[in-house]
Amino acid sequence: MTRGECQTDFYMYGRRKTVSRAIGIIKVIDSLGRIVIPKEMRERLSLGREVELVLTDEGILIRDPRSGAAKEKETEDM
């Protein structure tokens, strides 16, 4: 593994997930609580203007609101 890359396991909705190419960077949180997600990361994850923040035991997970539980809810509503 190279600098900034690691392998980590986390649990989401009771399922174990392994991320083997995690890229870590340190960002500043401004006085309004905002952070900037780098363009390369937003493009890689196909993030639009809205994101879902999920609080986990390990920290905060940022993801597309159309994935995961949000997507499952859409399917149930149909």
C-alpha positions as CSV (number, residue, x, y, z in Angstrom):
1,M,0.0,0.0,0.0
2,T,1.1,3.5,-0.7
3,R,0.9,6.7,1.4
4,G,-2.7,7.6,2.1
5,E,-4.0,4.2,1.3
6,C,-5.1,1.6,3.8
7,Q,-7.4,-1.4,4.3
8,T,-10.2,-1.0,6.7
9,D,-13.4,-2.9,7.7
10,F,-16.6,-1.3,8.7
11,Y,-20.2,-2.4,9.3
12,M,-23.2,-0.9,7.5
13,Y,-26.7,-2.2,8.2
14,G,-25.2,-5.3,9.9
15,R,-23.0,-6.2,7.0
16,R,-19.2,-6.2,7.1
17,K,-17.7,-4.1,4.3
18,T,-14.0,-3.9,3.4
19,V,-12.4,-0.9,1.8
20,S,-9.0,-1.8,0.4
21,R,-8.2,1.4,-1.5
22,A,-9.3,4.1,1.0
23,I,-7.7,7.5,0.4
24,G,-7.4,9.6,3.5
25,I,-6.9,13.4,3.5
26,I,-7.3,16.0,6.2
27,K,-9.7,18.8,5.6
28,V,-10.5,21.9,7.6
29,I,-14.1,22.4,8.9
30,D,-15.0,26.1,8.7
31,S,-16.9,28.1,11.3
32,L,-20.3,27.1,9.7
33,G,-19.4,23.4,9.9
34,R,-18.6,23.0,6.2
35,I,-16.0,20.9,4.5
36,V,-15.0,20.7,0.8
37,I,-15.0,17.2,-0.7
38,P,-12.4,17.2,-3.4
39,K,-13.7,17.1,-7.0
40,E,-11.8,13.9,-7.7
41,M,-13.6,12.1,-4.8
42,R,-17.0,13.5,-5.8
43,E,-16.6,12.4,-9.4
44,R,-15.3,8.9,-8.4
45,L,-18.4,8.4,-6.2
46,S,-20.8,10.2,-8.7
47,L,-21.9,12.5,-5.9
48,G,-24.4,15.1,-6.9
49,R,-25.5,18.2,-5.0
50,E,-27.0,16.2,-2.1
51,V,-25.2,13.7,0.1
52,E,-26.4,11.5,3.0
53,L,-24.4,11.7,6.2
54,V,-24.5,8.5,8.3
55,L,-23.1,8.5,11.8
56,T,-21.3,5.2,12.6
57,D,-19.1,4.0,15.5
58,E,-16.1,4.7,13.3
59,G,-17.1,8.3,12.2
60,I,-19.2,9.8,9.5
61,L,-20.0,8.1,6.3
62,I,-20.8,10.3,3.3
63,R,-22.6,8.7,0.4
64,D,-25.1,9.3,-2.4
65,P,-28.6,9.5,-0.9
66,R,-29.9,7.3,-3.7
67,S,-27.8,4.4,-2.4
68,G,-28.3,2.2,0.6
69,A,-31.3,2.8,2.8
70,A,-32.5,5.8,0.8
71,K,-32.6,3.7,-2.3
72,E,-34.4,0.8,-0.5
73,K,-37.0,3.3,0.8
74,E,-37.6,4.5,-2.8
75,T,-38.2,0.9,-3.9
76,E,-40.6,0.3,-1.0
77,D,-42.6,3.4,-1.9
78,M,-43.2,2.3,-5.4
